[in-house]
Amino acid sequence: MGDLRVAGLILLAYLSGGIPTGYLVVRRLKGFDIRTRGSGNPGTANVYRNAGALAGAITLAVDALKGYLPVCLCRCLFPGHEALAIAAGAAAVFGHNWTIFLGFKGGKGVATSAGVFFALLPGSMAVAVVAFAAAVIVSGHISVGSMVGATVLPIAAAALGAPGIDVAAAAASAALIVYKHVPNIRRLRQNRELGIHGPSA
């Protein structure tokens, strides 16, 4: 396993993760900068609220693929190296959250992390998606669903007997997602958080 090949893979994962999907999709379909609308975040939720279902669906799918494909590529090139697959997924998430293409400012990494863990832990990720959907339905907030789904993921992974390194990666991902949602938590406490379709009631 050559050091240059590994470094190249991690760099590729970071750069592909950094493709600013929401920004590009909204520019193309609606002609405005998504960073000037709603929460200012270029992620799926803000795109959906401000540019519609089609833009939101494209952003979600591409952002998830940005996490899924680097992990799959790593497993093809370096089979049996789970830590490297996790590193590639982490690089993609960091690229999304702190993209070089938008001045190192990006999204919260929810969709990209979901793609990573659909590649690493598909069964556990399916449980997390159910938890996400239930939390969104009950709360009316995508942010709540994101945090609940992220928190459920390492619990489900441990319960389903996933390798310790994957459980640790899921726990680290959950901590990062919750950290990125600290402003949302503040708005939730103040009843100012945006709901699924717009401002909270």
Stockholm file with secondary structure:
# STOCKHOLM 1.0

chainA/1-201         MGDLRVAGLILLAYLSGGIPTGYLVVRRLKGFDIRTRGSGNPGTANVYRNAGALAGAITLAVDALKGYLPVCLCRCLFPGHEALAIAAGAAAVFGHNWTIFLGFKGGKGVATSAGVFFALLPGSMAVAVVAFAAAVIVSGHISVGSMVGATVLPIAAAALGAPGIDVAAAAASAALIVYKHVPNIRRLRQNRELGIHGPSA
#=GR chainA/1-201 SS CCHHHHHHHHHHHHHHHTCCHHHHHHHHHHSSCGGGSTTCCCSHHHHHHHHCHHHHHHHHHHHHHHHHHHHHHHHHHSTTCHHHHHHHHHHHHHHHHTCGGGTTCCCCSHHHHHHHHHHHCHHHHHHHHHHHHHHHHHHSCHHHHHHHHHHHHHHHHHHTTCCHHHHHHHHHHHHHHHHHTHHHHHHHHTTCCBCSSSBCC
#=GC SS_cons         CCHHHHHHHHHHHHHHHTCCHHHHHHHHHHSSCGGGSTTCCCSHHHHHHHHCHHHHHHHHHHHHHHHHHHHHHHHHHSTTCHHHHHHHHHHHHHHHHTCGGGTTCCCCSHHHHHHHHHHHCHHHHHHHHHHHHHHHHHHSCHHHHHHHHHHHHHHHHHHTTCCHHHHHHHHHHHHHHHHHTHHHHHHHHTTCCBCSSSBCC
//
